[in-house]
Each structure stands twice: as C-alpha cells, then as structure tokens.
Amino acid sequence: MSKGKRYPQEFKIEAVKQTNKRGYSVVEVLERLGICTKRLYHWRCYS
C-alpha cells in the first residue's frame, strides 16, 4: 500500500508562506498547488 505523495520541504514551506505572509487564502493555495486541506493545515501546525 502506498503512503501517498511526498512533497519536498521547500514546497511545504512555500505553501505555508503563501497563507501566512503573502495573504493568500487557504482555498487559493489549495487550488493552485493541487493539495488537500488537511495536508496544508498539518504543514501550518508544524511550521
């Protein structure tokens, strides 16, 4: 069984920056990067 797609640390950091520092909404970032809500919120908690 696959664990899912892996993302580089730089990708995660950039996604979080877009919501925290650049003022994009979570929905905008999710749609642009093609990731799920749960994943982005998880990254935000651990950044």
Backbone as a printed PyTorch tensor [residue, N CA C, xyz], in Angstrom:
tensor([[[ 0.8410, -1.1820,  0.0000],
         [ 0.0000,  0.0000,  0.0000],
         [ 0.8870,  1.2470,  0.0000]],

        [[ 0.5460,  2.2200, -0.8060],
         [ 1.2900,  3.4580, -0.9240],
         [ 0.9370,  4.4160,  0.2120]],

        [[ 1.9130,  5.1900,  0.6570],
         [ 1.6770,  6.1730,  1.7040],
         [ 1.2200,  7.5160,  1.1290]],

        [[ 1.1370,  7.6310, -0.1680],
         [ 0.7180,  8.8820, -0.7840],
         [ 1.8990,  9.6500, -1.3400]],

        [[ 1.5910, 10.8200, -1.8640],
         [ 2.6100, 11.6450, -2.4990],
         [ 3.4590, 12.3470, -1.4460]],

        [[ 4.7500, 12.3840, -1.6800],
         [ 5.6950, 13.0810, -0.8040],
         [ 6.0130, 14.4440, -1.4120]],

        [[ 6.1250, 15.4410, -0.5710],
         [ 6.4440, 16.7880, -1.0270],
         [ 7.7640, 17.2270, -0.4080]],

        [[ 8.5990, 17.9180, -1.1830],
         [ 9.8660, 18.4160, -0.6360],
         [ 9.6040, 19.4610,  0.4510]],

        [[10.5180, 19.5860,  1.3790],
         [10.3770, 20.5460,  2.4730],
         [10.2050, 21.9730,  1.9470]],

        [[10.9150, 22.3210,  0.8940],
         [10.8170, 23.6730,  0.3170],
         [ 9.4040, 23.9610, -0.1870]],

        [[ 8.7620, 22.9560, -0.7750],
         [ 7.3950, 23.0910, -1.2740],
         [ 6.4430, 23.3850, -0.1140]],

        [[ 6.6070, 22.6470,  0.9860],
         [ 5.7570, 22.8270,  2.1600],
         [ 5.9240, 24.2250,  2.7500]],

        [[ 7.1650, 24.6430,  2.8770],
         [ 7.4520, 25.9640,  3.4450],
         [ 6.8320, 27.0570,  2.5840]],

        [[ 6.9700, 26.9410,  1.2800],
         [ 6.4140, 27.9460,  0.3700],
         [ 4.8900, 27.9800,  0.4470]],

        [[ 4.2570, 26.8250,  0.5360],
         [ 2.7910, 26.7730,  0.6390],
         [ 2.3140, 27.4730,  1.9060]],

        [[ 2.9840, 27.2360,  3.0090],
         [ 2.6170, 27.8700,  4.2820],
         [ 2.8620, 29.3770,  4.2150]],

        [[ 3.9630, 29.7900,  3.6180],
         [ 4.2600, 31.2190,  3.4810],
         [ 3.1710, 31.9370,  2.6950]],

        [[ 2.6450, 31.2780,  1.6860],
         [ 1.6130, 31.9150,  0.8740],
         [ 0.3720, 32.2440,  1.6900]],

        [[ 0.0530, 31.4370,  2.6770],
         [-1.1220, 31.7080,  3.5080],
         [-0.7830, 32.6230,  4.6800]],

        [[ 0.4050, 32.5200,  5.2200],
         [ 0.7640, 33.2990,  6.4100],
         [ 1.3060, 34.6880,  6.0960]],

        [[ 2.1940, 34.7850,  5.1350],
         [ 2.8950, 36.0460,  4.8960],
         [ 2.4450, 36.7840,  3.6430]],

        [[ 1.9260, 36.0680,  2.6860],
         [ 1.5790, 36.7140,  1.4160],
         [ 0.1000, 37.0240,  1.2920]],

        [[-0.6900, 36.5890,  2.2640],
         [-2.0900, 36.9770,  2.3100],
         [-3.0460, 36.1960,  1.4290]],

        [[-2.5930, 35.1030,  0.8310],
         [-3.4990, 34.2830,  0.0300],
         [-4.3960, 33.4640,  0.9560]],

        [[-5.6100, 33.2250,  0.5270],
         [-6.4960, 32.3720,  1.3220],
         [-6.0580, 30.9180,  1.1690]],

        [[-6.4390, 30.1180,  2.1370],
         [-6.1150, 28.6950,  2.0940],
         [-6.6900, 28.0690,  0.8270]],

        [[-7.9040, 28.4250,  0.4780],
         [-8.5570, 27.8630, -0.7130],
         [-7.7670, 28.1990, -1.9750]],

        [[-7.2900, 29.4390, -2.0880],
         [-6.4960, 29.8220, -3.2560],
         [-5.2360, 28.9640, -3.3770]],

        [[-4.5580, 28.7710, -2.2660],
         [-3.3200, 27.9920, -2.2720],
         [-3.6050, 26.5280, -2.5990]],

        [[-4.6560, 25.9840, -2.0010],
         [-5.0180, 24.5830, -2.2670],
         [-5.2790, 24.3480, -3.7430]],

        [[-6.0590, 25.2260, -4.3260],
         [-6.4090, 25.0620, -5.7420],
         [-5.1920, 25.2340, -6.6410]],

        [[-4.3670, 26.2180, -6.3470],
         [-3.2010, 26.4880, -7.1880],
         [-2.1780, 25.3610, -7.1180]],

        [[-1.9660, 24.8090, -5.9220],
         [-0.9390, 23.7820, -5.7470],
         [-1.4690, 22.3590, -5.8840]],

        [[-2.7850, 22.2000, -5.8520],
         [-3.3620, 20.8690, -6.0140],
         [-3.1610, 19.9650, -4.8120]],

        [[-3.2500, 20.5410, -3.6230],
         [-3.1090, 19.7460, -2.4040],
         [-4.4190, 19.7760, -1.6170]],

        [[-4.5540, 18.8730, -0.6530],
         [-5.8050, 18.8040,  0.1120],
         [-5.7200, 19.6980,  1.3590]],

        [[-6.8680, 20.0580,  1.8570],
         [-6.9810, 20.9580,  3.0050],
         [-6.2420, 20.4080,  4.2150]],

        [[-6.4700, 19.1540,  4.5200],
         [-5.8630, 18.5380,  5.6990],
         [-4.3410, 18.6470,  5.6630]],

        [[-3.7780, 18.4220,  4.5140],
         [-2.3190, 18.4590,  4.3630],
         [-1.7760, 19.8580,  4.6470]],

        [[-2.3970, 20.8760,  4.0800],
         [-1.9080, 22.2420,  4.2820],
         [-2.0350, 22.6540,  5.7440]],

        [[-3.1410, 22.3450,  6.3750],
         [-3.3010, 22.6900,  7.7890],
         [-2.2850, 21.9370,  8.6490]],

        [[-1.9850, 20.7310,  8.2880],
         [-0.9680, 19.9570,  9.0170],
         [ 0.3920, 20.6520,  8.9040]],

        [[ 0.7420, 21.0810,  7.6970],
         [ 2.0090, 21.7760,  7.4920],
         [ 2.0540, 23.0760,  8.2840]],

        [[ 0.9280, 23.7790,  8.3440],
         [ 0.8800, 25.0400,  9.0870],
         [ 1.1060, 24.8050, 10.5750]],

        [[ 0.5870, 23.7340, 11.1040],
         [ 0.7470, 23.4410, 12.5250],
         [ 2.1850, 23.1470, 12.8950]],

        [[ 2.9350, 22.5820, 11.9780],
         [ 4.3000, 22.1660, 12.2670],
         [ 5.3550, 23.0800, 11.6600]],

        [[ 4.9360, 24.2420, 11.2140],
         [ 5.9330, 25.1540, 10.6300],
         [ 6.4380, 26.1520, 11.6540]]])
